[in-house]
Amino acid sequence: MAGIRFQGVSKRFGAVTAVDSVDLEIHDGEFFALLGP
């Protein structure tokens, strides 16, 4: 069972696409870290 689920996530900065249609699933009991600027 997914604790957190993201589907089709996109991020744009003007004309620049930084992230395009990302899917992510983090299950109960898993540890996840996302580092960025």
N, C-alpha and C positions, 0 to 999 in steps of 0.2 A: 504494500500500500504506500502510495506517495504521500510524504509529509507536505511537500511543496512541489507544485508543477507550474512551469511557465511554458506557454506554447505560442510560437509565432512572434517572438519579441524582436522589435526593430528599433534602432536609434539612428537618427540622422542629425547632422550639424550643417544646416543649409543644404548645399548640393552634395555633401559628402555623407555616404552611408557608412557608419562605423560598425553596426551590427545589423544583419539582415535575416530575419525569420529564424531565430534561434529557439530550439526547444530544450528544456532542462527539467529533469525530474530528480528530486532528492528524497530518498526514502527515510522513514522513521529510523532513528538510531545512527544515521550517517552524519558526518561532519563535512561541511563544504565551506571553502573560503575563496573569494574572488578578489584579486588584487588588481588595481588599475590606477591610472593617474588621478 
